[in-house]
Amino acid sequence: MIVDEKMTSHQNGFIDLWLPRDQKFKTKIDYNGKTVESEISTFENDATCNTTMQLM
């Protein structure tokens, strides 16, 4: 577990989350009964900004 805490998003809905390099992470975000899960990886050619996770 890297982060297990409440976080507040910016006005635009984004959050800042720094993760260790060269790893894969299972990510889950919950808010007001809505959830999104995704895998994020931090290898050299991976994107540094994830904009595809949407609460449903």
N, CA, C and O atoms as a Tripos MOL2 file, in Angstrom:
@<TRIPOS>MOLECULE
protein
  224   223    56     0     0
PROTEIN
NO_CHARGES

@<TRIPOS>ATOM
      1 N           0.8530   -1.1700    0.0000 N.3       1 MET1
      2 CA          0.0000    0.0000    0.0000 C.3       1 MET1
      3 C           0.8970    1.2300    0.0000 C.2       1 MET1
      4 O           1.7640    1.3770    0.8610 O.2       1 MET1
      5 N           0.6840    2.1020   -0.9590 N.am      2 ILE2
      6 CA          1.4710    3.3290   -1.0610 C.3       2 ILE2
      7 C           0.7350    4.4800   -0.3770 C.2       2 ILE2
      8 O           1.3250    5.1930    0.4340 O.2       2 ILE2
      9 N          -0.5610    4.6700   -0.6990 N.am      3 VAL3
     10 CA         -1.3590    5.7430   -0.1010 C.3       3 VAL3
     11 C          -2.7140    5.1660    0.2970 C.2       3 VAL3
     12 O          -3.3710    4.5000   -0.5040 O.2       3 VAL3
     13 N          -3.1260    5.4190    1.5240 N.am      4 ASP4
     14 CA         -4.4510    5.0390    1.9980 C.3       4 ASP4
     15 C          -4.9340    6.1600    2.9000 C.2       4 ASP4
     16 O          -4.9410    6.0400    4.1250 O.2       4 ASP4
     17 N          -5.3360    7.2450    2.2700 N.am      5 GLU5
     18 CA         -5.7640    8.4220    3.0230 C.3       5 GLU5
     19 C          -6.7280    9.2390    2.1900 C.2       5 GLU5
     20 O          -6.7730    9.1020    0.9670 O.2       5 GLU5
     21 N          -7.5020   10.0920    2.8520 N.am      6 LYS6
     22 CA         -8.3870   10.9960    2.1380 C.3       6 LYS6
     23 C          -7.5410   12.0840    1.4930 C.2       6 LYS6
     24 O          -6.6130   12.6150    2.1020 O.2       6 LYS6
     25 N          -7.8840   12.4060    0.2420 N.am      7 MET7
     26 CA         -7.1800   13.4660   -0.4770 C.3       7 MET7
     27 C          -8.2220   14.4130   -1.0470 C.2       7 MET7
     28 O          -9.3470   14.0020   -1.3310 O.2       7 MET7
     29 N          -7.8620   15.6590   -1.2140 N.am      8 THR8
     30 CA         -8.7440   16.6510   -1.8080 C.3       8 THR8
     31 C          -8.2480   16.9730   -3.2040 C.2       8 THR8
     32 O          -7.0670   17.2560   -3.4050 O.2       8 THR8
     33 N          -9.1580   16.9280   -4.1650 N.am      9 SER9
     34 CA         -8.7670   17.2370   -5.5460 C.3       9 SER9
     35 C          -8.6870   18.7520   -5.7420 C.2       9 SER9
     36 O          -9.2130   19.5330   -4.9490 O.2       9 SER9
     37 N          -8.0210   19.1300   -6.8100 N.am     10 HIS10
     38 CA         -7.9940   20.5320   -7.2140 C.3      10 HIS10
     39 C          -9.3720   20.9040   -7.7690 C.2      10 HIS10
     40 O         -10.2100   20.0190   -7.9470 O.2      10 HIS10
     41 N          -9.6250   22.1560   -8.0410 N.am     11 GLN11
     42 CA        -10.9010   22.6180   -8.5960 C.3      11 GLN11
     43 C         -11.2710   21.8730   -9.8810 C.2      11 GLN11
     44 O         -12.4510   21.6670  -10.1640 O.2      11 GLN11
     45 N         -10.2590   21.4680  -10.6580 N.am     12 ASN12
     46 CA        -10.5130   20.8010  -11.9380 C.3      12 ASN12
     47 C         -10.6940   19.2890  -11.7870 C.2      12 ASN12
     48 O         -10.8570   18.5910  -12.7870 O.2      12 ASN12
     49 N         -10.6680   18.7720  -10.5570 N.am     13 GLY13
     50 CA        -10.8770   17.3480  -10.3140 C.3      13 GLY13
     51 C          -9.6100   16.5180  -10.2850 C.2      13 GLY13
     52 O          -9.6680   15.3320   -9.9590 O.2      13 GLY13
     53 N          -8.4730   17.0980  -10.6140 N.am     14 PHE14
     54 CA         -7.2040   16.3630  -10.6160 C.3      14 PHE14
     55 C          -6.6310   16.2790   -9.2060 C.2      14 PHE14
     56 O          -6.8960   17.1330   -8.3600 O.2      14 PHE14
     57 N          -5.8370   15.2280   -8.9700 N.am     15 ILE15
     58 CA         -5.0750   15.1160   -7.7340 C.3      15 ILE15
     59 C          -3.6070   14.9270   -8.0930 C.2      15 ILE15
     60 O          -3.2840   14.4020   -9.1580 O.2      15 ILE15
     61 N          -2.7330   15.3510   -7.2120 N.am     16 ASP16
     62 CA         -1.2960   15.1240   -7.3890 C.3      16 ASP16
     63 C          -0.9330   13.8740   -6.5990 C.2      16 ASP16
     64 O          -1.1660   13.8010   -5.3920 O.2      16 ASP16
     65 N          -0.3620   12.8930   -7.2870 N.am     17 LEU17
     66 CA          0.0280   11.6540   -6.6350 C.3      17 LEU17
     67 C           1.3600   11.2110   -7.2110 C.2      17 LEU17
     68 O           1.4540   10.8630   -8.3880 O.2      17 LEU17
     69 N           2.3810   11.2250   -6.3840 N.am     18 TRP18
     70 CA          3.7240   10.8170   -6.8110 C.3      18 TRP18
     71 C           3.9390    9.3660   -6.4140 C.2      18 TRP18
     72 O           3.7330    8.9920   -5.2600 O.2      18 TRP18
     73 N           4.3540    8.5490   -7.3790 N.am     19 LEU19
     74 CA          4.5560    7.1200   -7.1480 C.3      19 LEU19
     75 C           5.9840    6.7120   -7.4730 C.2      19 LEU19
     76 O           6.6260    7.3490   -8.3080 O.2      19 LEU19
     77 N           6.4980    5.6680   -6.8370 N.am     20 PRO20
     78 CA          7.8500    5.1870   -7.1390 C.3      20 PRO20
     79 C           7.9750    4.7380   -8.6070 C.2      20 PRO20
     80 O           7.0110    4.2590   -9.2050 O.2      20 PRO20
     81 N           9.1600    4.9000   -9.1620 N.am     21 ARG21
     82 CA          9.4110    4.5300  -10.5640 C.3      21 ARG21
     83 C           9.4530    3.0220  -10.7610 C.2      21 ARG21
     84 O           9.6790    2.2410   -9.8370 O.2      21 ARG21
     85 N           9.2180    2.6500  -12.0400 N.am     22 ASP22
     86 CA          9.3920    1.2720  -12.5140 C.3      22 ASP22
     87 C           8.5440    0.2520  -11.7610 C.2      22 ASP22
     88 O           9.0210   -0.8220  -11.3950 O.2      22 ASP22
     89 N           7.2780    0.6040  -11.5360 N.am     23 GLN23
     90 CA          6.3540   -0.3080  -10.8650 C.3      23 GLN23
     91 C           4.9580   -0.1870  -11.4700 C.2      23 GLN23
     92 O           4.6500    0.7800  -12.1660 O.2      23 GLN23
     93 N           4.1160   -1.1900  -11.1930 N.am     24 LYS24
     94 CA          2.7040   -1.1520  -11.5610 C.3      24 LYS24
     95 C           1.8920   -1.0530  -10.2760 C.2      24 LYS24
     96 O           2.2490   -1.6450   -9.2570 O.2      24 LYS24
     97 N           0.8000   -0.3020  -10.3310 N.am     25 PHE25
     98 CA         -0.0420   -0.0870   -9.1560 C.3      25 PHE25
     99 C          -1.5020   -0.2960   -9.5160 C.2      25 PHE25
    100 O          -1.9600    0.1690  -10.5600 O.2      25 PHE25
    101 N          -2.2350   -0.9920   -8.6570 N.am     26 LYS26
    102 CA         -3.6840   -1.0710   -8.7560 C.3      26 LYS26
    103 C          -4.2150    0.1360   -8.0060 C.2      26 LYS26
    104 O          -3.8950    0.3340   -6.8340 O.2      26 LYS26
    105 N          -5.0240    0.9410   -8.6740 N.am     27 THR27
    106 CA         -5.4990    2.1910   -8.1110 C.3      27 THR27
    107 C          -7.0170    2.1500   -7.9750 C.2      27 THR27
    108 O          -7.7190    1.7320   -8.8960 O.2      27 THR27
    109 N          -7.5160    2.5820   -6.8260 N.am     28 LYS28
    110 CA         -8.9580    2.6410   -6.5910 C.3      28 LYS28
    111 C          -9.2750    3.9780   -5.9350 C.2      28 LYS28
    112 O          -8.6440    4.3640   -4.9520 O.2      28 LYS28
    113 N         -10.2570    4.6770   -6.4900 N.am     29 ILE29
    114 CA        -10.7080    5.9510   -5.9330 C.3      29 ILE29
    115 C         -12.1970    5.8350   -5.6660 C.2      29 ILE29
    116 O         -12.9600    5.4260   -6.5420 O.2      29 ILE29
    117 N         -12.6180    6.1960   -4.4460 N.am     30 ASP30
    118 CA        -14.0280    6.1890   -4.0450 C.3      30 ASP30
    119 C         -14.4330    7.5980   -3.6540 C.2      30 ASP30
    120 O         -13.6650    8.3240   -3.0220 O.2      30 ASP30
    121 N         -15.6670    7.9860   -4.0410 N.am     31 TYR31
    122 CA        -16.1930    9.2820   -3.6260 C.3      31 TYR31
    123 C         -17.7110    9.2610   -3.7250 C.2      31 TYR31
    124 O         -18.2580    8.9690   -4.7880 O.2      31 TYR31
    125 N         -18.3820    9.5610   -2.6480 N.am     32 ASN32
    126 CA        -19.8470    9.6400   -2.6200 C.3      32 ASN32
    127 C         -20.5240    8.4350   -3.2570 C.2      32 ASN32
    128 O         -21.4740    8.5960   -4.0240 O.2      32 ASN32
    129 N         -20.0540    7.2390   -2.9520 N.am     33 GLY33
    130 CA        -20.6640    6.0290   -3.4790 C.3      33 GLY33
    131 C         -20.2530    5.6670   -4.8930 C.2      33 GLY33
    132 O         -20.7120    4.6570   -5.4270 O.2      33 GLY33
    133 N         -19.3980    6.4680   -5.5090 N.am     34 LYS34
    134 CA        -18.8990    6.1770   -6.8490 C.3      34 LYS34
    135 C         -17.4610    5.6840   -6.7460 C.2      34 LYS34
    136 O         -16.7130    6.0940   -5.8580 O.2      34 LYS34
    137 N         -17.0850    4.8000   -7.6650 N.am     35 THR35
    138 CA        -15.7550    4.1870   -7.6120 C.3      35 THR35
    139 C         -15.1570    4.0950   -9.0090 C.2      35 THR35
    140 O         -15.8730    3.9240   -9.9950 O.2      35 THR35
    141 N         -13.8400    4.2100   -9.0760 N.am     36 VAL36
    142 CA        -13.1090    3.9320  -10.3070 C.3      36 VAL36
    143 C         -11.8540    3.1460   -9.9180 C.2      36 VAL36
    144 O         -11.2020    3.4500   -8.9190 O.2      36 VAL36
    145 N         -11.5300    2.1380  -10.7210 N.am     37 GLU37
    146 CA        -10.3200    1.3390  -10.5060 C.3      37 GLU37
    147 C          -9.5330    1.3030  -11.7990 C.2      37 GLU37
    148 O         -10.1130    1.2630  -12.8840 O.2      37 GLU37
    149 N          -8.2140    1.3170  -11.6880 N.am     38 SER38
    150 CA         -7.3590    1.3080  -12.8630 C.3      38 SER38
    151 C          -5.9670    0.8380  -12.4670 C.2      38 SER38
    152 O          -5.6020    0.8630  -11.2910 O.2      38 SER38
    153 N          -5.2030    0.4130  -13.4520 N.am     39 GLU39
    154 CA         -3.8000    0.0850  -13.2150 C.3      39 GLU39
    155 C          -2.9610    1.2300  -13.7470 C.2      39 GLU39
    156 O          -3.1630    1.6960  -14.8680 O.2      39 GLU39
    157 N          -2.0200    1.6770  -12.9350 N.am     40 ILE40
    158 CA         -1.0970    2.7550  -13.3170 C.3      40 ILE40
    159 C           0.3090    2.1970  -13.2490 C.2      40 ILE40
    160 O           0.6560    1.4950  -12.2980 O.2      40 ILE40
    161 N           1.1220    2.5010  -14.2490 N.am     41 SER41
    162 CA          2.5170    2.0680  -14.2090 C.3      41 SER41
    163 C           3.4340    3.2710  -14.3590 C.2      41 SER41
    164 O           3.0570    4.2930  -14.9310 O.2      41 SER41
    165 N           4.6450    3.1290  -13.8340 N.am     42 THR42
    166 CA          5.5840    4.2580  -13.7860 C.3      42 THR42
    167 C           6.9120    3.9090  -14.4440 C.2      42 THR42
    168 O           7.9770    4.2920  -13.9590 O.2      42 THR42
    169 N           6.8370    3.1770  -15.5540 N.am     43 PHE43
    170 CA          8.0600    2.8400  -16.2780 C.3      43 PHE43
    171 C           8.4630    3.9980  -17.1840 C.2      43 PHE43
    172 O           7.6880    4.9350  -17.3710 O.2      43 PHE43
    173 N           9.6520    3.9430  -17.7420 N.am     44 GLU44
    174 CA         10.2590    5.0740  -18.4510 C.3      44 GLU44
    175 C           9.3650    5.7140  -19.5100 C.2      44 GLU44
    176 O           9.3110    6.9420  -19.5790 O.2      44 GLU44
    177 N           8.6700    4.9490  -20.3290 N.am     45 ASN45
    178 CA          7.8770    5.5300  -21.4110 C.3      45 ASN45
    179 C           6.3940    5.6660  -21.0790 C.2      45 ASN45
    180 O           5.5940    5.9380  -21.9740 O.2      45 ASN45
    181 N           6.0100    5.4840  -19.8210 N.am     46 ASP46
    182 CA          4.6140    5.6280  -19.4220 C.3      46 ASP46
    183 C           4.2250    7.0980  -19.2950 C.2      46 ASP46
    184 O           5.0590    7.9680  -19.0440 O.2      46 ASP46
    185 N           2.9420    7.3390  -19.4770 N.am     47 ALA47
    186 CA          2.4180    8.7060  -19.3380 C.3      47 ALA47
    187 C           2.5850    9.1690  -17.8880 C.2      47 ALA47
    188 O           2.5240    8.3640  -16.9580 O.2      47 ALA47
    189 N           2.7930   10.4610  -17.7120 N.am     48 THR48
    190 CA          2.9370   11.0190  -16.3630 C.3      48 THR48
    191 C           1.6480   11.6690  -15.8890 C.2      48 THR48
    192 O           1.5730   12.1510  -14.7590 O.2      48 THR48
    193 N           0.6320   11.6840  -16.7470 N.am     49 CYS49
    194 CA         -0.6650   12.2700  -16.3850 C.3      49 CYS49
    195 C          -1.7560   11.3090  -16.8470 C.2      49 CYS49
    196 O          -1.8160   10.9630  -18.0280 O.2      49 CYS49
    197 N          -2.6080   10.8800  -15.9420 N.am     50 ASN50
    198 CA         -3.6920    9.9640  -16.2770 C.3      50 ASN50
    199 C          -4.9980   10.7450  -16.2620 C.2      50 ASN50
    200 O          -5.4020   11.2670  -15.2220 O.2      50 ASN50
    201 N          -5.6600   10.8260  -17.4140 N.am     51 THR51
    202 CA         -6.9210   11.5860  -17.4990 C.3      51 THR51
    203 C          -8.0950   10.6790  -17.8600 C.2      51 THR51
    204 O          -9.1590   11.1760  -18.2280 O.2      51 THR51
    205 N          -7.9260    9.3670  -17.7620 N.am     52 THR52
    206 CA         -8.9870    8.4500  -18.1900 C.3      52 THR52
    207 C          -9.8120    7.8950  -17.0390 C.2      52 THR52
    208 O         -10.8370    7.2610  -17.2870 O.2      52 THR52
    209 N          -9.4140    8.1040  -15.8050 N.am     53 MET53
    210 CA        -10.1720    7.5670  -14.6710 C.3      53 MET53
    211 C         -11.3610    8.4880  -14.3590 C.2      53 MET53
    212 O         -11.1790    9.6630  -14.0420 O.2      53 MET53
    213 N         -12.5660    7.9410  -14.4520 N.am     54 GLN54
    214 CA        -13.7750    8.7250  -14.1720 C.3      54 GLN54
    215 C         -14.6360    7.9740  -13.1680 C.2      54 GLN54
    216 O         -14.8610    6.7720  -13.3090 O.2      54 GLN54
    217 N         -15.1130    8.6790  -12.1620 N.am     55 LEU55
    218 CA        -15.9890    8.0730  -11.1650 C.3      55 LEU55
    219 C         -17.3260    7.7280  -11.7940 C.2      55 LEU55
    220 O         -17.9340    8.5670  -12.4590 O.2      55 LEU55
    221 N         -17.7870    6.5080  -11.5910 N.am     56 MET56
    222 CA        -19.0740    6.0650  -12.1470 C.3      56 MET56
    223 C         -19.9620    5.5610  -11.0290 C.2      56 MET56
    224 O         -21.0920    5.1410  -11.2790 O.2      56 MET56
@<TRIPOS>BOND
     1     1     2 1
     2     2     3 1
     3     3     4 2
     4     3     5 am
     5     5     6 1
     6     6     7 1
     7     7     8 2
     8     7     9 am
     9     9    10 1
    10    10    11 1
    11    11    12 2
    12    11    13 am
    13    13    14 1
    14    14    15 1
    15    15    16 2
    16    15    17 am
    17    17    18 1
    18    18    19 1
    19    19    20 2
    20    19    21 am
    21    21    22 1
    22    22    23 1
    23    23    24 2
    24    23    25 am
    25    25    26 1
    26    26    27 1
    27    27    28 2
    28    27    29 am
    29    29    30 1
    30    30    31 1
    31    31    32 2
    32    31    33 am
    33    33    34 1
    34    34    35 1
    35    35    36 2
    36    35    37 am
    37    37    38 1
    38    38    39 1
    39    39    40 2
    40    39    41 am
    41    41    42 1
    42    42    43 1
    43    43    44 2
    44    43    45 am
    45    45    46 1
    46    46    47 1
    47    47    48 2
    48    47    49 am
    49    49    50 1
    50    50    51 1
    51    51    52 2
    52    51    53 am
    53    53    54 1
    54    54    55 1
    55    55    56 2
    56    55    57 am
    57    57    58 1
    58    58    59 1
    59    59    60 2
    60    59    61 am
    61    61    62 1
    62    62    63 1
    63    63    64 2
    64    63    65 am
    65    65    66 1
    66    66    67 1
    67    67    68 2
    68    67    69 am
    69    69    70 1
    70    70    71 1
    71    71    72 2
    72    71    73 am
    73    73    74 1
    74    74    75 1
    75    75    76 2
    76    75    77 am
    77    77    78 1
    78    78    79 1
    79    79    80 2
    80    79    81 am
    81    81    82 1
    82    82    83 1
    83    83    84 2
    84    83    85 am
    85    85    86 1
    86    86    87 1
    87    87    88 2
    88    87    89 am
    89    89    90 1
    90    90    91 1
    91    91    92 2
    92    91    93 am
    93    93    94 1
    94    94    95 1
    95    95    96 2
    96    95    97 am
    97    97    98 1
    98    98    99 1
    99    99   100 2
   100    99   101 am
   101   101   102 1
   102   102   103 1
   103   103   104 2
   104   103   105 am
   105   105   106 1
   106   106   107 1
   107   107   108 2
   108   107   109 am
   109   109   110 1
   110   110   111 1
   111   111   112 2
   112   111   113 am
   113   113   114 1
   114   114   115 1
   115   115   116 2
   116   115   117 am
   117   117   118 1
   118   118   119 1
   119   119   120 2
   120   119   121 am
   121   121   122 1
   122   122   123 1
   123   123   124 2
   124   123   125 am
   125   125   126 1
   126   126   127 1
   127   127   128 2
   128   127   129 am
   129   129   130 1
   130   130   131 1
   131   131   132 2
   132   131   133 am
   133   133   134 1
   134   134   135 1
   135   135   136 2
   136   135   137 am
   137   137   138 1
   138   138   139 1
   139   139   140 2
   140   139   141 am
   141   141   142 1
   142   142   143 1
   143   143   144 2
   144   143   145 am
   145   145   146 1
   146   146   147 1
   147   147   148 2
   148   147   149 am
   149   149   150 1
   150   150   151 1
   151   151   152 2
   152   151   153 am
   153   153   154 1
   154   154   155 1
   155   155   156 2
   156   155   157 am
   157   157   158 1
   158   158   159 1
   159   159   160 2
   160   159   161 am
   161   161   162 1
   162   162   163 1
   163   163   164 2
   164   163   165 am
   165   165   166 1
   166   166   167 1
   167   167   168 2
   168   167   169 am
   169   169   170 1
   170   170   171 1
   171   171   172 2
   172   171   173 am
   173   173   174 1
   174   174   175 1
   175   175   176 2
   176   175   177 am
   177   177   178 1
   178   178   179 1
   179   179   180 2
   180   179   181 am
   181   181   182 1
   182   182   183 1
   183   183   184 2
   184   183   185 am
   185   185   186 1
   186   186   187 1
   187   187   188 2
   188   187   189 am
   189   189   190 1
   190   190   191 1
   191   191   192 2
   192   191   193 am
   193   193   194 1
   194   194   195 1
   195   195   196 2
   196   195   197 am
   197   197   198 1
   198   198   199 1
   199   199   200 2
   200   199   201 am
   201   201   202 1
   202   202   203 1
   203   203   204 2
   204   203   205 am
   205   205   206 1
   206   206   207 1
   207   207   208 2
   208   207   209 am
   209   209   210 1
   210   210   211 1
   211   211   212 2
   212   211   213 am
   213   213   214 1
   214   214   215 1
   215   215   216 2
   216   215   217 am
   217   217   218 1
   218   218   219 1
   219   219   220 2
   220   219   221 am
   221   221   222 1
   222   222   223 1
   223   223   224 2
@<TRIPOS>SUBSTRUCTURE
     1 MET1         2 RESIDUE 1 A MET
     2 ILE2         6 RESIDUE 1 A ILE
     3 VAL3        10 RESIDUE 1 A VAL
     4 ASP4        14 RESIDUE 1 A ASP
     5 GLU5        18 RESIDUE 1 A GLU
     6 LYS6        22 RESIDUE 1 A LYS
     7 MET7        26 RESIDUE 1 A MET
     8 THR8        30 RESIDUE 1 A THR
     9 SER9        34 RESIDUE 1 A SER
    10 HIS10       38 RESIDUE 1 A HIS
    11 GLN11       42 RESIDUE 1 A GLN
    12 ASN12       46 RESIDUE 1 A ASN
    13 GLY13       50 RESIDUE 1 A GLY
    14 PHE14       54 RESIDUE 1 A PHE
    15 ILE15       58 RESIDUE 1 A ILE
    16 ASP16       62 RESIDUE 1 A ASP
    17 LEU17       66 RESIDUE 1 A LEU
    18 TRP18       70 RESIDUE 1 A TRP
    19 LEU19       74 RESIDUE 1 A LEU
    20 PRO20       78 RESIDUE 1 A PRO
    21 ARG21       82 RESIDUE 1 A ARG
    22 ASP22       86 RESIDUE 1 A ASP
    23 GLN23       90 RESIDUE 1 A GLN
    24 LYS24       94 RESIDUE 1 A LYS
    25 PHE25       98 RESIDUE 1 A PHE
    26 LYS26      102 RESIDUE 1 A LYS
    27 THR27      106 RESIDUE 1 A THR
    28 LYS28      110 RESIDUE 1 A LYS
    29 ILE29      114 RESIDUE 1 A ILE
    30 ASP30      118 RESIDUE 1 A ASP
    31 TYR31      122 RESIDUE 1 A TYR
    32 ASN32      126 RESIDUE 1 A ASN
    33 GLY33      130 RESIDUE 1 A GLY
    34 LYS34      134 RESIDUE 1 A LYS
    35 THR35      138 RESIDUE 1 A THR
    36 VAL36      142 RESIDUE 1 A VAL
    37 GLU37      146 RESIDUE 1 A GLU
    38 SER38      150 RESIDUE 1 A SER
    39 GLU39      154 RESIDUE 1 A GLU
    40 ILE40      158 RESIDUE 1 A ILE
    41 SER41      162 RESIDUE 1 A SER
    42 THR42      166 RESIDUE 1 A THR
    43 PHE43      170 RESIDUE 1 A PHE
    44 GLU44      174 RESIDUE 1 A GLU
    45 ASN45      178 RESIDUE 1 A ASN
    46 ASP46      182 RESIDUE 1 A ASP
    47 ALA47      186 RESIDUE 1 A ALA
    48 THR48      190 RESIDUE 1 A THR
    49 CYS49      194 RESIDUE 1 A CYS
    50 ASN50      198 RESIDUE 1 A ASN
    51 THR51      202 RESIDUE 1 A THR
    52 THR52      206 RESIDUE 1 A THR
    53 MET53      210 RESIDUE 1 A MET
    54 GLN54      214 RESIDUE 1 A GLN
    55 LEU55      218 RESIDUE 1 A LEU
    56 MET56      222 RESIDUE 1 A MET
